[in-house]
Amino acid sequence: MHRSIYLTLCLFSLASTAQVFAEVTTDVENLENEPEKTPLRTKISNKAQQLQTQLKVDARAAQAEEVKDPFQPLNRKIYQFNDVIDRNVLRPVAVQYVEKVPKDVRGSYTQFRNNLGEPWNVVNQLIQGRPARAAKSLGRFTINTLTTLGLADPARRLGLSHEDERLGITLGYYGVPSGPYIMLPLLGPSSVRGVIGSAVDSQARPQKYILDDNDGLYWSDQSLRVIDTRSEILDVEGVLTGDRYAQIRDIYLQRTSYAIAEKKGLESESLFTDIDDEFEDEFDEDQSDSTEPTF
């Protein structure tokens, strides 16, 4: 298994671009799992505000491209290579996965995979000095494992929400600079800090040690993990138009910065630059003219 470190990173990060957008879809899932006593209009309003905050451009993403992306010419060539692999291999397989595997089965597998990551979430949260959050993650892992073997999420109904952690985020929490943005072959969008974090994250998965003596099962699990992650954004990938490379880069930088600041409990006003005044005015007008949503 020692020879598999690099290949593990490849399979893990093939879907890193997908993860950037797949995280957005969890906002909708969280909305469906909120207590029913909350008025529907309030739920929608709260989620809209959260999404609006997440989509604002942070200071780093708003920097000049030569500052945040000094290797852009090379990065774009690598992105084109990755895109060819995605369009001709990964995406077609993900489409077949969605068509052939029932939604309930896919959902159970995704939850099972997330549950296995909870112990690593606990470790990162303790390193971040957030023992209360770590206790919640440990509680989630215990409840979900004992009741459903991790195939479902009864802990959420008890108010124990999921919070994904990565070492790169933890390093950023303590002020370690991200370094320049880099697009890695097969590994997708990252940064110097992100590469270091991903290397450690890949060694922290329990599957690596549980399946240490069975390479076939281990690589089957890693491959299915990539396909499952890619399948989660099939319905929203059309959102990207125009310069997809620049959009993926900025979304990656924005979400990483937001995740770090959110864990620090910083106010959104201190995290993000103002949106263009004209867009802000149009948004306010749309909000004032909106009517009751129809479902």
ABEGO torsion letter per residue (X at the ends): XAAAAAAAAAAAAAAAAAAAAAAAAAAAAAAAABBAABBAAAAAAAAAAAAAAAABBBAAAABBAAAABAAAAAAAAAAAAAAAAAAAAAAAAAAAAAAABBAAAAAAAAAAAAAAAAAAAAAAAAAAGBAAAAAAAAAAAAAAAAAAGGABBAAAAAGBBBBBBBAAAAAAAAGBBAEBBBBBBGAEBBBAAAAAAAAAAAAABAAAAAAAABAAAAAAAAAAAAAAAAAAAAAAAAABBEBAAAAAAAAAAAAAAAAAAAAAGBBAAAABBBBBAAAAAAAAAAAAABBBBBX
